[in-house]
């Protein structure tokens, strides 16, 4: 398992073959994500550590846009994990009400996203993103 730490305010670290996007200035990985929901993606099992807004947003993009079949979200705080999952549901419901996605697509996204209670459950994932909430 490879663990990658993304810090959007500084730089991406530990990402092989990253490049700077000439328009946004952010660095991006060259790892293969299919982007069309097909099962041809090199990443089949994805995880996000941290169930805050950023972590849930990353998980949503991984499940919905990249079409990764298994996305796990882990947080050391069970309440944060439950709140994050509710937030994910509310984002999908909002998109349904605006006509951006269908109920079937939302159900498919929800079937791809799973809650994990510990880091040990992430032993078989292909890609992990750390998005833990930082407290001052």
Backbone bond lengths (Angstrom), bond angles and torsions (degrees), N, CA, C in turn:
res aa  C-N    CA-C-N  psi(-1)  N-CA   C-N-CA  omega(-1)  CA-C   N-CA-C  phi
1 X - - - 1.439 - - 1.520 108.23 -
2 X 1.311 116.32 134.33 1.454 121.90 175.30 1.511 108.14 -104.51
3 X 1.316 117.22 136.11 1.451 121.51 177.51 1.515 108.03 -113.75
4 X 1.307 116.64 129.95 1.444 122.68 -178.25 1.522 108.69 -118.85
5 X 1.300 116.91 133.32 1.460 120.97 176.61 1.521 107.75 -106.75
6 X 1.314 115.26 121.86 1.457 120.66 179.02 1.522 108.44 -107.45
7 X 1.287 116.47 124.63 1.454 121.43 175.53 1.519 106.00 -124.46
8 X 1.330 116.51 101.54 1.460 119.57 -171.99 1.514 112.95 -69.92
9 X 1.325 118.00 -15.08 1.455 119.80 -179.28 1.520 112.49 -88.21
10 X 1.313 118.14 -16.48 1.461 120.97 179.79 1.521 108.85 -117.13
11 X 1.311 116.40 -84.45 1.461 119.86 178.48 1.515 109.20 -161.36
12 X 1.299 116.42 162.32 1.452 120.58 174.68 1.517 107.69 -79.63
13 X 1.311 116.32 136.39 1.455 119.76 -179.43 1.519 109.90 -121.39
14 X 1.306 115.99 150.94 1.465 123.99 177.85 1.529 112.97 62.56
15 X 1.288 119.10 26.25 1.457 120.33 178.34 1.520 108.37 -106.75
16 X 1.327 117.23 120.88 1.457 119.41 179.99 1.521 111.30 -69.84
17 X 1.308 116.22 141.49 1.457 123.12 174.96 1.521 113.64 54.30
18 X 1.310 117.64 46.13 1.459 117.04 178.28 1.512 110.57 -87.34
19 X 1.314 115.08 157.77 1.454 120.79 -177.46 1.520 108.74 -138.89
20 X 1.289 116.33 158.11 1.455 120.88 178.09 1.517 108.61 -94.27
21 X 1.318 115.64 125.14 1.459 121.44 177.29 1.527 107.45 -71.16
22 X 1.320 117.19 126.40 1.463 120.32 -174.94 1.519 112.99 -67.09
23 X 1.348 117.73 -19.57 1.453 119.56 -178.77 1.516 112.54 -92.23
24 X 1.338 117.51 -45.17 1.460 119.22 -175.21 1.521 112.78 -97.36
25 X 1.333 117.42 -22.58 1.456 120.00 -177.07 1.520 112.99 82.69
26 X 1.337 117.99 -6.49 1.454 120.38 178.44 1.517 109.90 -79.78
27 X 1.294 115.17 153.66 1.456 120.04 178.21 1.519 108.68 -94.61
28 X 1.299 115.63 145.74 1.455 119.21 -179.40 1.519 110.28 -133.07
29 X 1.311 114.98 151.58 1.449 121.11 -178.49 1.523 110.23 -83.56
30 X 1.313 116.16 153.29 1.456 119.63 176.40 1.526 111.19 -97.19
31 X 1.329 117.45 13.24 1.458 119.70 176.75 1.521 109.14 -64.74
32 X 1.314 116.27 150.71 1.460 120.54 -173.31 1.519 112.22 -85.16
33 X 1.308 115.57 117.03 1.459 122.85 169.02 1.515 105.19 -121.12
34 X 1.312 116.97 130.70 1.456 119.36 -172.74 1.524 112.98 -70.11
35 X 1.331 117.87 -36.19 1.452 120.81 178.20 1.509 114.90 76.23
36 X 1.317 118.42 -1.06 1.460 118.75 -179.91 1.527 112.87 -126.66
37 X 1.322 116.48 12.91 1.447 119.78 177.88 1.517 114.31 78.28
38 X 1.316 118.28 4.46 1.460 119.70 -179.58 1.515 110.32 -77.45
39 X 1.297 116.27 163.18 1.463 120.10 -179.63 1.526 111.59 -86.81
40 X 1.333 117.92 11.46 1.455 121.37 179.90 1.527 112.92 -85.71
41 X 1.316 117.70 0.75 1.451 121.58 -179.35 1.522 109.92 -64.74
42 X 1.334 115.65 140.49 1.461 119.84 176.79 1.520 110.72 -67.98
43 X 1.319 117.83 -26.09 1.460 122.36 179.22 1.521 108.16 -100.46
44 X 1.328 115.41 113.93 1.463 120.79 -179.80 1.519 111.95 -106.11
45 X 1.328 116.54 -25.91 1.461 122.37 -179.93 1.517 108.38 -127.85
46 X 1.315 115.54 116.78 1.457 123.25 -172.52 1.524 107.99 -123.69
47 X 1.320 116.98 147.82 1.462 119.51 177.66 1.513 110.53 -139.77
48 X 1.323 114.58 149.79 1.454 122.57 174.29 1.520 106.97 -123.70
49 X 1.323 116.02 126.72 1.462 120.95 174.89 1.514 106.32 -97.07
50 X 1.323 115.43 112.66 1.463 121.67 -177.61 1.510 109.86 119.94
51 X 1.333 116.71 119.04 1.464 121.44 -176.15 1.520 112.33 -106.48
52 X 1.324 117.42 27.87 1.464 120.80 174.25 1.509 110.10 -78.75
53 X 1.319 116.39 -170.88 1.463 120.07 -177.85 1.519 112.39 -60.21
54 X 1.327 117.57 -41.80 1.459 119.81 -179.75 1.532 110.89 -66.89
55 X 1.313 117.00 -44.97 1.464 120.71 179.96 1.516 112.00 -61.86
56 X 1.323 116.49 -43.33 1.463 120.57 178.75 1.529 110.18 -65.93
57 X 1.317 117.21 -39.44 1.470 120.19 177.38 1.515 112.09 -62.40
58 X 1.323 116.72 -41.44 1.461 120.97 177.67 1.526 110.35 -63.88
59 X 1.327 116.24 -44.22 1.470 120.59 179.09 1.528 110.83 -62.41
60 X 1.314 116.71 -40.22 1.463 121.08 179.59 1.529 111.26 -63.27
61 X 1.308 116.86 -44.86 1.467 120.50 178.48 1.524 110.72 -64.57
62 X 1.329 116.57 -40.91 1.469 119.98 179.66 1.527 111.10 -62.16
63 X 1.329 116.88 -42.90 1.466 120.44 -177.87 1.518 112.81 -77.93
64 X 1.327 116.81 -40.51 1.465 120.03 -173.53 1.521 113.22 -88.19
65 X 1.321 117.19 -50.12 1.463 120.82 -173.88 1.524 111.55 -85.13
66 X 1.343 116.46 -48.88 1.460 119.38 -178.84 1.520 111.78 -79.01
67 X 1.331 117.61 -18.00 1.461 120.69 177.59 1.512 114.00 69.72
68 X 1.313 116.94 27.15 1.469 119.81 179.99 1.527 108.21 -69.31
69 X 1.335 117.83 128.45 1.461 120.71 -172.43 1.530 115.56 -68.70
70 X 1.323 118.39 -25.88 1.460 119.96 -178.97 1.527 109.42 -136.47
71 X 1.332 115.29 113.90 1.462 121.96 179.52 1.522 107.39 -121.62
72 X 1.320 115.52 120.95 1.465 120.08 179.50 1.519 109.66 -109.03
73 X 1.328 115.08 141.10 1.459 121.57 175.31 1.518 106.94 -117.60
74 X 1.331 115.95 128.91 1.466 119.77 178.68 1.522 109.08 -126.61
75 X 1.322 115.11 142.23 1.456 121.29 176.00 1.521 106.94 -149.44
76 X 1.333 116.18 143.63 1.462 119.94 -179.01 1.524 111.58 -72.12
77 X 1.326 116.84 -17.38 1.454 121.89 179.89 1.530 109.08 -102.31
78 X 1.349 118.09 110.55 1.467 119.82 -178.47 1.527 113.49 -59.52
79 X 1.321 117.21 -33.71 1.462 120.54 178.53 1.520 110.51 -65.67
80 X 1.332 116.48 -42.77 1.471 120.37 177.61 1.520 110.40 -62.73
81 X 1.314 117.10 -38.34 1.465 121.19 178.96 1.525 110.78 -63.78
82 X 1.330 116.68 -44.90 1.466 120.50 177.96 1.529 111.32 -65.64
83 X 1.341 116.30 -43.20 1.466 120.23 178.32 1.527 111.13 -62.76
84 X 1.321 116.44 -39.88 1.456 121.02 178.15 1.512 112.15 -62.82
85 X 1.323 116.09 -41.80 1.462 119.92 179.67 1.532 110.40 -66.67
86 X 1.331 116.71 -38.01 1.472 119.87 175.27 1.531 110.74 -64.29
87 X 1.328 116.73 -38.92 1.461 121.03 177.74 1.532 110.44 -62.80
88 X 1.317 117.12 -41.84 1.469 121.74 176.63 1.526 109.95 -58.74
89 X 1.332 116.43 -45.44 1.467 120.39 177.98 1.516 111.36 -60.84
90 X 1.335 116.82 -42.02 1.464 119.51 -178.56 1.534 111.65 -66.59
91 X 1.342 116.69 -36.39 1.466 119.69 176.43 1.527 111.29 -63.17
92 X 1.316 115.84 -42.16 1.471 119.56 178.98 1.530 111.13 -67.36
93 X 1.335 116.87 -41.96 1.469 120.20 178.33 1.528 111.12 -61.35
94 X 1.319 115.84 -38.93 1.472 120.40 178.53 1.534 110.18 -62.96
95 X 1.348 116.32 -43.10 1.462 119.87 178.96 1.530 111.74 -66.49
96 X 1.330 117.12 -34.41 1.472 120.48 176.44 1.520 109.67 -65.09
97 X 1.345 116.78 -46.28 1.463 120.31 -177.78 1.529 112.55 -64.40
98 X 1.328 116.45 -27.68 1.471 120.46 178.18 1.524 112.10 -87.88
99 X 1.332 117.02 -2.75 1.453 120.61 179.42 1.516 114.29 78.08
100 X 1.329 117.19 14.75 1.469 120.39 -179.35 1.520 111.81 -77.04
101 X 1.344 116.41 -32.28 1.465 121.15 178.42 1.523 108.47 -138.63
102 X 1.322 114.76 162.28 1.463 120.06 177.08 1.526 109.73 -92.27
103 X 1.318 115.87 165.91 1.471 121.29 175.74 1.530 109.69 -59.43
104 X 1.333 116.97 -38.64 1.459 121.16 -179.20 1.530 110.86 -63.49
105 X 1.346 116.56 -41.52 1.462 119.29 178.76 1.528 110.76 -66.14
106 X 1.329 116.79 -40.07 1.466 120.20 177.79 1.529 110.64 -63.06
107 X 1.327 116.57 -41.91 1.465 120.08 178.18 1.522 111.55 -63.74
108 X 1.333 116.38 -37.88 1.461 120.43 177.36 1.531 110.77 -63.81
109 X 1.329 116.80 -44.04 1.464 120.80 177.91 1.521 109.67 -60.56
110 X 1.331 117.10 -46.09 1.467 120.55 -179.42 1.519 112.12 -63.39
111 X 1.334 116.85 -32.88 1.468 119.40 179.04 1.530 111.80 -70.62
112 X 1.320 117.00 -20.51 1.466 121.56 -179.75 1.530 112.93 -86.26
113 X 1.333 116.76 -23.38 1.468 121.20 -173.90 1.520 110.01 -98.48
114 X 1.344 115.65 128.61 1.463 121.81 -177.78 1.523 110.13 -130.35
115 X 1.322 115.12 147.54 1.465 120.39 176.13 1.531 108.64 -88.96
116 X 1.322 115.72 136.59 1.464 121.57 174.97 1.520 107.33 -118.00
117 X 1.327 116.29 143.09 1.457 119.64 -175.89 1.517 113.84 -94.53
118 X 1.330 116.52 -15.10 1.471 118.13 -178.76 1.530 110.09 -151.18
119 X 1.313 114.86 160.96 1.461 120.31 178.21 1.524 111.81 -64.21
120 X 1.316 117.45 -26.98 1.466 121.04 179.74 1.532 111.22 -61.09
121 X 1.317 117.22 -27.55 1.470 120.84 179.35 1.527 112.43 -71.40
122 X 1.325 116.72 -9.01 1.460 120.72 -177.64 1.518 112.88 -96.58
123 X 1.304 117.78 14.69 1.467 121.35 -174.12 1.524 113.84 -63.87
124 X 1.320 118.53 -21.37 1.468 120.08 -176.64 1.525 113.58 -110.78
125 X 1.314 116.91 13.91 1.468 117.91 -179.97 1.521 110.75 -81.87
126 X 1.331 115.54 155.36 1.458 121.30 -179.61 1.525 112.19 -88.72
127 X 1.329 116.14 -27.18 1.462 120.05 -172.40 1.523 108.33 -151.43
128 X 1.340 116.68 130.71 1.472 121.98 179.26 1.519 108.50 -123.57
129 X 1.330 115.79 134.37 1.455 121.22 173.83 1.529 107.36 -115.26
130 X 1.316 115.81 130.94 1.451 121.89 177.70 1.523 108.23 -93.49
131 X 1.328 115.61 121.03 1.462 121.67 179.49 1.526 109.32 -136.98
132 X 1.315 116.06 44.39 1.450 121.76 -177.21 1.527 109.34 -70.66
133 X 1.314 115.39 137.56 1.462 120.92 177.61 1.511 109.37 -65.06
134 X 1.318 115.87 128.61 1.458 120.23 179.35 1.511 109.26 -95.16
135 X 1.311 115.66 127.40 1.464 121.30 179.31 1.509 108.85 -106.38
136 X 1.328 116.80 138.66 1.474 121.50 179.91 1.500 111.04 -84.40
